[in-house]
Amino acid sequence: DTKVTLGTGGFVNVNTGESALASYGTLYPLVAWKLGKRTLFAMEGPDTTAGLGVEWLVKVGLISNPEETEALAMSVPDHGDVFYVPALFGLGAPYWDDHARAMFIGMSATTTRAHLVRAALECYGFRVAEILKAFFEQVLPRSSHSGYLHISGGMSKNNFVCQSIADITGMTVIRPTNTETTSTGVAFFAGIQC
């Protein structure tokens, strides 16, 4: 299974079970969790922006608060040929380019604020897809994957973001009632260890 966390940053974690895989250049291995003598591993592909990108939209005046992004993105039928590269702090996996910078591409005289916001939200679907593509090409064939993406973090409350990720990746996005599963999981593991 795969977990996508969209909080301040974005992280795609693919469970690789009891196999500790070597880094493949674009993704890196980590311990997912350890209970008793059993250790489970994952491969991770981070994106440095996610929620920070939405905060930037507020900072530059495109929106007044993050909550309005969903309705604004849905107010237009498509992105109007506008794409957003969320490289406010460079690009993480699979590019690892600290010198990359954010940009809107494809703007025209018909571009509206809604198109810009929609493109800024859709970019997370593209980023998740890029990271998963690297994983499927370098680590595990897509045919071996469950086809499910578990999503959490503050941005996962946005229905438009979740649907965009599902549409762009072609995978089923599963959002729990409690979107703060990372901190909840840490609390559960701490309790189990005690």
N, C-alpha and C positions, 0 to 999 in steps of 0.2 A: 504494500500500500504506500501511498504518498500523502504527505501532509504539506500544505502550503500555508505559511503563516504570513499574514499581511498586517504588520504592526507598523512601527516606526520605519523599519526596513522590511524587506521581503525575503523569505527563505523557503526553498523547496527542499524537502527532506524525503528521500526514498529509502524505505526499510530494506536492507539487504540481508536480514536475518542474522545467522551466526557467522556469516562470511565477512571478515574484515578485508575490504578491498583496498588496493593501493590507489593513490590519487591518479586521475587520468588527465591531469593538466588543467581541465576546466572545472572539475568538481573535486571535492575533497571528502575523505572518509571521516567519520566520527563515531563515538560510542553513542548509540541511541539511548540505551539504558542497561543497567546491570541489576539483577535481582539474584541474591545468593551467589552461586557459582556460574550462573548463566548470563552471558553478555550478548546483547543484540546490537548490531551495527547499522549505520545508514550512510548514504552519500548525500552531501549537501551542496546546493548551488544558491548562493545569496545574491540578492539585489539590494543595492544600498539605499534605494529611495522609498518606495511604497508610501506609507503615511506621511513621511516628510515631504513628498511631492504634493500631496493634498494641502498640507500646511503652507507650502510655497504658493499654491493657487490663492490662498487667503492673503498671504503677505503681499502679493502683487496686485490684489484687488479684483481678480477674476470671479471670486466668490466671497461671501461674507462669513460662511461657516461650512465645515465639511458636510454637514447633513443635507445641504441643498444640492450637492453634486448629483445625486441619484435622479431627482426630478428634472434637473437641468439637462443631464445627458439623455434622458428619455424624451425630452421635448422636441428633439430633432430625429428624423428617421434613420440617419446614419452620420458618420463622422465628416461628411462633406469633403472627402479626399484629404483630410488633415490627419497627420500622424504626429505623435509626440515621442521623442526619445528622452527617457527619464534619467538622464545622466547628470543630475545635479552635483553628484560627488564622484563622477566617473561611472563606468559600467562594471558591474560585478560579473558573475558567471554568465555565459561561458567565455566572455571576451577579456575580462580582467584588464580594462583599459582605464587607468587613473586619469588620463588626459582627455578622455571623451567628455563632452559637455552637452547639456540638455538643449533641445531645440524643437520647435514646431516646424513641420515640413508640409508644404502643399497648400498654404493659405492663399486665398483669393479674395476678390471684392465681395464675394457672397459668404465668406466665413463669418460666423457669429461667435459670441461668447459660448453659446451652448455647444458648438462644434469643437471649440478648444477644450472645454471641460470633458466632453465625451471622448475626445482623443486622449486626453490625459488619464482618464479612467481605463479605457481600452488597452492602453499600453501595458498594463499589468498582466492582461491575458497573453499578450505577445511575449512578455518577459518570461512568464511561467512556461509557455510553449517552447521558447528557445532553450531554457534550462532542461526541460524534459527531453527535447530532441537530442541534446548532448548526452544525457543519461542513456537514452535508448540506443544511440549510436556507439557509445563507448563502454557501457557497462552491461546492460540487460536489454534484450530485444523487447519491443513493445508488446509482442504476442505473449510474453511472460508476465506482463503487468495486469493487475486486477481491473484497470480501467476506471478506478475511483480516485478522486482527489478530495481528501479531507481538508477543509479550510477553516482557519481560525484567525484571530486578531481583530483589531478595531475595524479595519476596512472590510472584513467579511460580513459586516452588518449591512453593507450596501448591496442590494439585490442586483443592480446593474453590473457591478464589478464581478459578482459571482457568475451571473449569466454570461458575461463576456468571456470569462475564463473557460466556462464550459463550452461555449461556441467556438472559441479559437483553438482550444486543445482537443476538442471532440471527446472529452471525457466527462464522466458524471461527477459533479461537485456536490459534496456532502457537507452541510453546515450544521453544527450542533446548536442546541438551544443556548448553551453557554459558549460564547465565542472566545472566551479567555482560557482555552484549553491548555496552553503552555504553562501558565502559572498554576492552574489546577493540577496538571500532571506532576509538576514539581512538588506541590504540597502533598499529593497522594504518595509519591515515592518517599518523601521525607517521613511521612507517617508510617509507611511500611517498614522503612529502615529502623525506625525507633521501636 
